Every structure is written in C-alpha cells, then in structure tokens.
Amino acid sequence: MVMFAVIASLHWVIAAAQSAPNDPLSQQVLARVANPLLTSAQFLIPAAVAISGIHKMMEHRESGGSFMVDMVAKGGGAILVLQLVKAISGVG
C-alpha cells in the first residue's frame, strides 16, 4: 500500500512538472503564495520535530541519540522533500 502511494505521488509530480503553466497569473501565484509557504514549511517542520523530541526527552521517553536520529531523519527528510517540490515546480 505504501509503495502504491509513493508511485502515485511520483506520477503526480512528474505530470505536474511537465505541464507547468507559464502564464503571468500562475507565475505570480508561484512567486507570492507557493514560495513563501514552502520556505516557511522548511523552517516550521524541523522546529516542530525538535520541540516534539525535546518534550519526549524531558519525559524520559527518549534518549539524546534517538533525538538526533529523529532530527536528521524527520527534519532533514522534510527539508529534502520540500526542496524537491520547489525544484520540480520551478519555485525559486
């Protein structure tokens, strides 16, 4: 089921990249809406992962090593996925 979702999302991303509109309205939406949202998500998602990890450490449910693994895996993975979306959609 997970592989189906991954393959379907890849097909959607490829189709979106091939049919990127070049009209002025779409470019304005990309520049004024999509770019700020994706950029803010690049900071907010790792911050939420960090806050969640610190909260787990304070409750002694998680060690420092697992906190670092979560930060690298979840926070770094989110940044990489958002960079991929920005690159495919043509957002600066």
BELVEN-V497142 format. One record per residue. N is the residue number from 1. RES is the residue in one letter. OMEGA is omega in whole degrees, 0 to 359 (none if undefined). BURIAL is # if it has 16 or more other C-alpha atoms within 10 Angstrom, else .. D_FIRST is the distance of its C-alpha to the first C-alpha in Angstrom with 2 decimals. Layout:
BEGIN
N_RES_OMEGA_BURIAL_D_FIRST, N_RES_OMEGA_BURIAL_D_FIRST
END
This chain:
BEGIN
1_M_180_._0.00, 2_V_179_._3.80, 3_M_177_._5.45, 4_F_180_._5.12, 5_A_179_._6.45, 6_V_181_._8.81, 7_I_179_._10.02, 8_A_179_._10.61, 9_S_176_._12.45, 10_L_176_._14.39, 11_H_179_._15.49, 12_W_181_._16.61, 13_V_179_._18.52, 14_I_178_._20.17, 15_A_178_._21.21, 16_A_180_._22.62, 17_A_181_._24.51, 18_Q_182_._26.06, 19_S_180_._27.29, 20_A_182_._28.71, 21_P_180_._31.68, 22_N_179_._35.08, 23_D_185_._37.06, 24_P_181_._38.93, 25_L_179_._37.12, 26_S_178_._33.67, 27_Q_177_#_35.20, 28_Q_178_._36.76, 29_V_178_._33.52, 30_L_185_#_31.84, 31_A_187_._34.87, 32_R_182_._35.63, 33_V_187_._32.36, 34_A_182_#_29.33, 35_N_178_#_31.11, 36_P_179_._32.42, 37_L_180_._29.14, 38_L_179_#_27.18, 39_T_179_._30.11, 40_S_178_._30.40, 41_A_178_._26.70, 42_Q_178_#_27.31, 43_F_186_._29.90, 44_L_181_._28.55, 45_I_176_#_25.11, 46_P_177_#_26.71, 47_A_178_._29.50, 48_A_177_._27.24, 49_V_180_#_25.58, 50_A_180_#_29.15, 51_I_178_._30.43, 52_S_179_._27.64, 53_G_178_#_28.35, 54_I_179_#_32.08, 55_H_178_._31.72, 56_K_179_._29.86, 57_M_180_._32.60, 58_M_177_._35.31, 59_E_179_._33.98, 60_H_176_._33.91, 61_R_185_._30.23, 62_E_178_._29.56, 63_S_180_._31.72, 64_G_179_._32.75, 65_G_179_._30.79, 66_S_174_._27.45, 67_F_180_#_28.48, 68_M_178_._29.01, 69_V_177_._25.69, 70_D_180_#_23.94, 71_M_181_#_26.17, 72_V_185_._25.50, 73_A_185_._21.74, 74_K_181_#_20.92, 75_G_179_#_24.04, 76_G_177_#_24.34, 77_G_178_._20.72, 78_A_179_#_21.13, 79_I_180_#_24.35, 80_L_179_._22.96, 81_V_179_._20.15, 82_L_175_#_22.86, 83_Q_177_#_25.20, 84_L_179_._22.76, 85_V_179_._22.40, 86_K_182_#_26.19, 87_A_182_._26.88, 88_I_182_._24.77, 89_S_178_#_26.17, 90_G_178_._29.65, 91_V_186_#_30.42, 92_G_none_._33.27
END
